[in-house]
Amino acid sequence: MQIAEVNTEPRREKTRRITIEMKPGELNERLIDFAVMVITVADGLSNTRASNHIAGQMIRSGTSPALNYGEAQSGESRKDFIHKLQVVLKELRETMNALKIIDKAKMFKDSTLLQRTLKENNELISIFVTSITTAKRNDKDE
């Protein structure tokens, strides 16, 4: 069973933290579902030069976390595992910026789906920040 502490709100002075217990494989499924959400948002953008550019970049960064997390599960060492988790986090942050650009530029009509995707993105970032911190601490303890 995996345990992650999740910041459920965007960064503010005071944030509410909750603890989520996940069954093995549940985080992987969330990442796959997130990738599908990102693809759905990208496919819903209009056919403009800006939309096509953002969509292509976001599809790469938004599907990468699921693939890299799968690879991290068979990391060759603790350091390799941590490095792959850091790649997942980097890609999630890149996707967050793409989603924010889409939101601010009003490039996507279904604001409910866009807000759900942003929320899930934020929660996944929080999970990986915590996971990396824990993995680093455990690496020092060994």
C-alpha positions as a printed Julia matrix, in Angstrom:
142×3 Matrix{Float64}:
   0.0    0.0     0.0
   1.38   3.4    -0.97
   0.74   6.44    1.2
   0.95   9.98   -0.08
   0.25  13.34    1.46
  -1.59  15.56   -0.99
  -1.93  19.31   -1.05
  -5.47  19.68   -2.41
  -5.31  23.38   -3.19
  -3.01  25.63   -5.21
  -0.16  27.13   -3.2
  -1.31  29.65   -0.66
  -0.11  30.69    2.76
  -2.23  28.05    4.46
  -3.01  24.8     2.67
  -5.12  21.88    3.69
  -3.29  18.56    3.68
  -4.89  15.17    3.58
  -3.37  11.72    3.6
  -4.37   9.33    0.86
  -3.73   5.61    1.03
  -3.34   4.0    -2.37
  -3.34   0.35   -3.32
  -0.42  -0.88   -5.44
  -1.06   0.12   -9.04
  -3.55   2.85   -8.15
  -1.08   5.68   -8.76
  -0.16   4.14  -12.1
  -3.87   4.06  -13.04
  -4.26   7.71  -11.99
  -1.35   8.65  -14.24
  -2.88   6.74  -17.16
  -6.26   8.41  -16.54
  -4.51  11.78  -16.36
  -2.8   11.09  -19.71
  -6.23  10.38  -21.22
  -7.58  13.65  -19.77
  -4.65  15.56  -21.3
  -5.22  13.91  -24.69
  -8.93  14.8   -24.49
  -8.11  18.45  -23.74
  -5.52  18.56  -26.55
  -7.95  17.02  -29.04
 -10.58  19.6   -28.04
  -8.42  22.59  -28.96
  -9.16  24.47  -32.16
  -7.0   24.01  -35.24
  -4.85  27.15  -34.89
  -1.1   27.51  -34.96
  -0.95  28.25  -31.22
  -3.35  25.46  -30.28
  -1.47  22.9   -32.36
   1.83  23.92  -30.78
   0.49  23.75  -27.21
  -1.41  20.51  -27.92
   1.67  18.74  -29.26
   3.86  19.81  -26.37
   1.17  19.01  -23.8
   0.54  15.55  -25.24
   4.26  14.78  -24.89
   4.57  16.12  -21.34
   1.15  14.91  -20.19
   1.56  11.3   -21.29
   5.19  11.03  -20.21
   4.5   10.72  -16.44
   2.59   7.44  -16.85
   5.34   5.99  -19.03
   8.2    7.17  -16.82
   6.48   6.03  -13.63
   6.15   2.56  -15.13
   9.87   2.65  -15.86
  10.66   3.9   -12.34
   9.01   0.82  -10.88
  11.9   -1.23  -12.23
  14.64   1.24  -11.35
  18.08  -0.32  -11.13
  18.9    1.44   -7.85
  17.37   3.83   -5.33
  19.11   6.74   -7.1
  17.75   5.58  -10.48
  14.25   5.31   -8.96
  14.51   8.85   -7.51
  15.81  10.24  -10.8
  12.88   8.74  -12.72
  10.4   10.14  -10.18
  12.03  13.55  -10.68
  11.48  13.22  -14.44
   7.79  12.45  -13.76
   7.55  15.57  -11.58
   9.24  17.74  -14.22
   6.8   16.56  -16.89
   3.81  17.12  -14.6
   4.95  20.7   -13.95
   5.4   21.31  -17.67
   1.89  20.0   -18.3
   0.53  22.26  -15.55
   1.98  25.3   -17.31
   0.49  24.22  -20.65
  -2.93  23.76  -19.03
  -2.68  27.2   -17.39
  -1.84  28.77  -20.75
  -4.87  27.06  -22.3
  -7.03  28.29  -19.43
  -5.8   31.91  -19.5
  -6.0   32.1   -23.29
  -9.5   30.57  -23.19
  -8.45  28.0   -25.78
 -10.71  25.19  -24.46
 -14.49  25.41  -24.23
 -15.19  22.73  -21.58
 -14.05  24.57  -18.46
 -15.3   21.75  -16.2
 -12.96  19.2   -17.8
 -10.11  21.7   -17.87
 -10.53  22.49  -14.16
 -10.71  18.76  -13.3
  -7.52  18.18  -15.29
  -5.76  21.08  -13.53
  -6.88  19.74  -10.14
  -5.66  16.22  -10.88
  -2.38  17.66  -12.19
  -1.91  19.59   -8.94
  -2.65  16.52   -6.82
  -0.21  14.38   -8.82
   2.5   17.02   -8.41
   1.92  16.99   -4.65
   2.1   13.19   -4.54
   5.41  13.12   -6.42
   6.97  15.93   -4.4
   6.19  13.92   -1.26
   7.32  10.63   -2.81
  10.66  12.1    -3.91
  11.24  13.65   -0.48
  10.47  10.33    1.21
  12.65   8.34   -1.21
  15.57  10.73   -0.66
  15.17  10.51    3.11
  15.06   6.71    2.94
  18.15   6.71    0.72
  20.08   8.68    3.36
  18.89   6.33    6.12
  20.28   3.27    4.35
